[in-house]
């Protein structure tokens, strides 16, 4: 008997640089024997998750085949399509409405694909991917669900309709689930689940050795204002003024790079802060595994539950981050150092403590690794997702 087919609807996954953190869970589903397809709503860039390349359906937002399928679905189920269009006009802003309407043909095309033997549609984001999955479910009758992270939930893109119609809603962080409970008190919460993102937890890891000279501080994140690279620049200046020997690696890209470069120059840190651009995830993992990186930091204003921090803890590398979103669920209880957003002094002090005390580094590394093993394994996440999607024999 053929395995059930699961359609995984992302923004760009498995292409481009933004959605690579879904790779481990996707691979875990395939190892379970699930026949899963990756459907990016708007594929951009090169294939970055090679393991998903053979089951990815790369089609643009609109082409001839998608337009034809949209017309066919409209003729087949005009009332359902009309209801979907009217629902889109409840979008919370003109910008969101445009994004949803632009994705409508892709949603109708996906619904047509889903009727060809699919068992479940899961959207990886609460925004346009979930809109596409919801409409595809409306026209196909195939159950659907979605994962909410942070900013995608904050955008409130048709969330009442999505909460009502989804077979289940997955939150990757307790903080965002609690926020949704507060903001939507009258919604049926019985289908809401907390399930962290999973990673491929390395079988072997080593406690952090003494820091290098200079000690390497890594920040792996998109370069944009909300990630607060400026806080790290100010903290680095403080560390240098205290006589610390540090080198900062910025792995990432984004429109904010020029502003950060200006901050670095003004702080006199051009020989200390290294702009590395986009770095493939496998290379970052090799740095963590070999302890080329001494500390990982993320002083953001807002987060869901950052993959870069989960991986750091999996390899026993100490981490410091702002206590926002779900970060406290990862670094709290002695698993890492938490600071306030924008707190450059707090960030410098936290880095100082790691550099000063081998016992502190080891204690956080042990606690963090244990938490990742318990709560952030890709195998656990994939097994749970398969059960939620009712794709395993014992799942009904």
C-alpha positions in Angstrom: 0.0 0.0 0.0 1.4 3.4 -0.9 2.3 5.8 1.9 -0.1 8.7 2.5 0.9 11.9 0.9 1.5 15.0 3.0 1.8 18.4 1.3 4.2 20.7 3.2 3.4 24.2 2.1 6.2 26.7 2.8 7.1 30.2 1.7 10.2 29.2 -0.2 11.4 25.9 1.3 13.4 24.0 0.1 14.8 26.9 -1.9 16.5 30.1 -0.8 18.1 31.1 2.5 15.1 31.8 4.8 13.4 28.4 5.5 16.4 26.1 5.9 15.4 25.3 9.5 12.6 23.0 8.3 15.1 20.6 6.7 15.6 18.3 9.7 12.0 17.7 10.4 11.2 17.2 6.7 14.0 14.6 6.5 12.6 12.9 9.7 9.2 12.6 8.1 10.7 10.9 5.1 12.6 8.5 7.3 9.3 7.5 8.8 8.1 6.5 5.3 5.8 9.4 4.9 5.2 10.3 1.2 5.8 14.1 1.7 5.9 16.8 -1.0 7.5 20.3 -0.5 5.3 23.0 -2.0 6.8 26.5 -1.9 4.3 29.2 -2.5 6.9 31.5 -4.0 10.1 29.6 -4.6 13.2 31.9 -4.6 16.8 31.2 -5.1 18.8 28.0 -5.4 17.9 24.7 -3.8 19.3 24.9 -0.2 17.8 21.7 1.3 19.2 19.1 -1.0 17.4 16.3 0.8 14.1 17.7 -0.3 15.1 18.4 -3.9 13.6 15.2 -5.4 10.2 15.8 -3.8 9.9 19.6 -4.2 7.4 21.0 -6.7 8.9 24.3 -7.9 6.3 26.4 -9.6 6.0 30.2 -9.5 3.0 32.1 -8.1 1.5 32.0 -11.5 2.1 30.3 -14.8 -0.1 28.7 -17.5 -0.7 25.5 -15.6 -1.6 27.3 -12.4 -3.9 29.7 -14.2 -5.7 26.8 -16.0 -6.1 24.9 -12.7 -7.5 28.0 -11.0 -10.1 28.4 -13.8 -11.0 24.7 -13.7 -11.5 24.8 -9.9 -13.6 27.9 -10.1 -15.8 26.3 -12.7 -16.0 23.0 -10.7 -16.9 24.7 -7.4 -17.9 28.3 -8.0 -19.6 28.8 -4.7 -16.6 27.5 -2.7 -14.2 29.7 -4.6 -16.5 32.7 -4.2 -16.6 32.1 -0.5 -12.9 31.9 -0.4 -12.5 35.2 -2.2 -15.0 36.9 0.1 -13.0 35.6 3.1 -9.8 37.1 1.7 -11.4 40.5 1.8 -11.4 40.2 5.6 -7.6 40.5 5.5 -6.4 42.9 8.2 -4.7 45.4 5.9 -4.5 46.3 2.2 -0.9 44.9 2.0 -2.0 41.6 3.5 -5.0 41.5 1.2 -2.8 41.9 -1.9 -0.5 39.1 -0.8 -3.4 36.8 -0.2 -5.1 37.6 -3.5 -1.9 37.2 -5.4 -1.6 33.7 -3.9 -5.2 32.7 -4.8 -4.4 31.0 -8.1 -1.6 29.0 -6.4 -4.1 28.0 -3.7 -6.7 26.7 -6.2 -4.0 24.9 -8.1 -2.8 23.3 -4.9 -6.4 22.2 -4.1 -6.5 20.5 -7.4 -3.3 18.7 -6.7 -4.5 17.7 -3.2 -7.6 16.0 -4.6 -5.3 13.6 -6.4 -4.7 11.4 -3.4 -3.3 13.7 -0.7 -4.2 13.0 2.9 -3.2 16.2 4.6 -1.9 19.7 3.8 0.4 21.5 6.3 1.5 25.1 6.1 4.8 26.0 7.6 3.9 29.6 8.3 0.7 31.3 9.6 0.8 33.9 6.8 0.3 33.5 3.1 1.4 29.8 3.1 -1.5 29.1 5.6 -3.9 31.1 3.4 -2.9 28.9 0.4 -3.3 25.7 2.4 -6.7 26.8 3.9 -8.2 27.6 0.5 -6.7 24.4 -1.0 -8.4 22.5 1.8 -11.7 24.3 1.1 -11.8 23.3 -2.6 -10.4 19.8 -2.1 -11.9 18.6 1.2 -8.4 17.5 2.4 -7.7 18.4 6.0 -5.2 21.1 6.7 -3.1 22.6 9.5 -0.4 25.1 10.1 2.6 26.1 12.2 2.8 29.5 13.8 6.2 31.0 14.7 6.3 34.7 15.8 5.9 37.6 13.4 3.7 35.5 11.2 1.2 35.2 14.0 1.6 38.8 15.0 0.5 39.8 11.5 -2.9 38.3 12.2 -3.5 37.2 8.6 -7.0 35.8 8.7 -6.2 34.0 12.0 -9.8 33.6 13.2 -10.7 31.7 10.0 -7.5 29.7 10.1 -8.0 28.8 13.8 -11.6 27.7 13.1 -10.9 25.5 10.0 -7.5 23.9 10.7 -7.4 20.3 11.9 -4.7 21.5 14.4 -2.6 24.5 15.0 1.0 24.0 16.0 2.9 26.6 18.0 6.7 26.3 18.2 6.9 28.3 21.5 4.8 28.4 24.6 5.1 32.2 24.7 3.3 32.6 21.4 0.7 30.0 22.2 -0.1 31.9 25.5 -0.3 35.1 23.5 -2.8 33.6 21.1 -4.8 32.3 24.0 -5.0 35.9 25.3 -5.8 37.4 21.9 -8.4 34.8 20.9 -10.1 33.7 24.1 -13.3 32.5 22.3 -11.6 30.2 19.8 -11.6 26.5 20.3 -8.2 25.8 21.7 -8.6 22.0 21.9 -6.8 21.6 18.6 -3.8 23.8 19.5 -0.5 22.0 20.3 2.9 23.1 21.4 5.6 21.3 19.4 9.1 22.8 19.2 11.1 22.8 16.0 13.3 19.8 15.7 17.0 19.5 14.8 19.2 16.6 14.0 20.8 16.2 17.4 24.4 15.2 17.0 25.2 11.9 18.7 28.6 13.1 20.0 29.3 16.4 21.6 32.1 17.8 23.9 32.0 20.3 26.7 33.2 23.7 25.8 37.0 24.0 25.9 38.8 27.1 27.2 38.0 30.1 24.9 40.3 30.9 22.1 42.5 33.9 21.8 40.7 35.8 20.5 37.4 34.2 21.7 35.0 33.9 18.8 31.5 35.2 19.2 29.0 34.2 16.5 25.7 35.8 15.6 23.9 33.9 12.8 20.9 35.9 11.8 19.4 38.0 9.0 20.9 41.5 9.2 17.9 43.7 9.9 17.1 46.2 12.6 14.9 43.9 14.8 17.8 41.5 15.2 19.8 44.2 17.0 23.3 43.8 15.6 23.8 47.3 16.9 23.5 45.9 20.5 26.3 43.4 19.7 28.5 46.1 18.3 28.1 48.2 21.4 28.7 45.2 23.7 31.9 44.3 21.7 33.2 47.8 22.2 32.7 47.4 25.9 34.5 44.0 25.9 37.5 45.5 24.1 37.6 48.4 26.5 37.6 45.9 29.3 40.7 44.2 27.8 38.9 41.2 26.4 40.3 39.6 23.3 37.3 38.8 21.1 36.4 38.4 17.5 32.8 38.7 16.3 31.5 36.7 13.3 28.3 37.9 11.7 26.8 35.1 9.5 23.9 36.5 7.6 22.6 38.9 5.0 20.0 41.6 4.7 19.2 45.2 3.9 20.6 46.3 7.2 24.2 45.4 6.5 25.3 48.9 5.4 24.0 50.4 8.7 25.8 47.8 10.8 29.0 48.3 8.8 28.7 52.0 9.7 28.2 51.2 13.3 31.3 49.0 13.3 33.4 51.7 11.7 32.3 54.3 14.2 33.0 52.0 17.0 36.6 51.4 15.7 35.9 47.6 15.4 36.7 47.0 11.7 39.5 44.6 12.7 37.2 42.8 15.3 33.9 42.3 13.5 33.8 40.0 10.5 31.0 40.2 7.9 30.7 36.6 6.5 27.5 37.0 4.5 25.3 33.9 4.0 26.9 30.8 5.5 25.4 27.4 4.7 24.0 25.6 7.8 26.3 22.7 7.4 29.3 25.0 7.7 27.9 26.6 10.9 27.4 23.2 12.4 31.0 22.3 11.6 32.1 25.4 13.5 30.0 24.5 16.5 31.1 20.8 16.5 34.8 21.8 16.4 34.3 24.6 18.9 35.8 27.1 16.5 33.0 29.3 17.9 33.1 30.0 21.7 29.8 31.8 22.2 26.6 32.2 20.1 24.6 35.4 20.7 21.2 36.7 19.5 20.1 40.1 21.1 16.9 40.4 19.0 13.8 42.5 19.8 11.5 39.6 18.8 11.9 35.9 18.1 9.9 32.7 17.9 12.4 30.0 19.0 15.6 30.6 17.1 17.2 27.6 15.4 20.7 29.0 15.7 20.4 28.8 19.5 19.0 25.3 19.5 21.9 24.1 17.4 24.4 25.9 19.6 23.1 24.1 22.7 23.1 20.8 20.8 26.8 21.1 20.3 27.6 22.3 23.8 28.3 25.9 22.8 27.2 28.5 25.3 24.6 31.0 24.2 23.3 34.5 25.1 20.1 36.0 23.8 17.3 38.4 24.6 14.5 37.0 26.7 11.8 37.5 24.0 9.4 35.1 22.4 10.3 31.5 23.2 13.9 32.1 23.9 13.4 31.7 27.7 12.0 28.2 27.0 15.3 27.3 25.6 17.9 29.2 27.6 16.1 29.5 30.9 16.8 27.3 34.0 20.5 27.5 33.6 20.7 26.4 29.9 22.1 29.8 28.9 22.3 33.5 29.6 19.2 35.8 29.1 19.4 39.6 28.7 16.9 42.4 27.9 16.5 43.5 24.3 18.9 46.3 23.5 20.9 45.7 26.7 24.5 46.1 25.4 25.9 46.1 29.0 24.0 43.0 29.9 25.2 41.3 26.7 28.9 42.2 27.4 28.5 41.0 31.1 27.0 37.7 30.0 29.8 37.1 27.5 32.3 38.1 30.2 30.9 35.5 32.6 31.4 32.8 30.0 34.9 33.8 29.2 35.8 34.1 32.9 34.4 30.8 34.3 35.0 27.3 32.9 32.5 26.0 35.4 29.8 28.3 34.2 30.4 27.4 30.6 30.3 23.7 31.4 27.2 23.9 33.5 25.2 25.8 30.8 26.5 23.4 28.2 25.3 20.3 30.1 21.9 21.7 30.9 21.4 23.0 27.3 22.4 19.8 25.7 20.0 17.8 27.9 17.1 20.1 27.1 17.7 19.8 23.3 17.8 16.0 23.6 14.5 16.0 25.5 12.5 18.7 23.6 14.1 19.5 20.2 14.9 16.3 18.4 13.8 16.2 14.8 12.8 12.5 15.3 10.4 13.5 18.1 9.0 16.4 16.0 8.5 14.3 12.9 6.9 11.5 14.8 4.5 13.9 16.5 3.7 15.7 13.2 2.9 12.4 11.5 0.6 11.5 14.4 -1.1 14.9 14.3 -1.6 14.6 10.6 -3.0 11.1 11.1 -0.5 9.6 8.8 0.7 6.7 11.0 -1.2 3.4 11.4 -1.6 3.9 15.2 -2.7 7.5 14.7 -6.2 6.4 13.5 
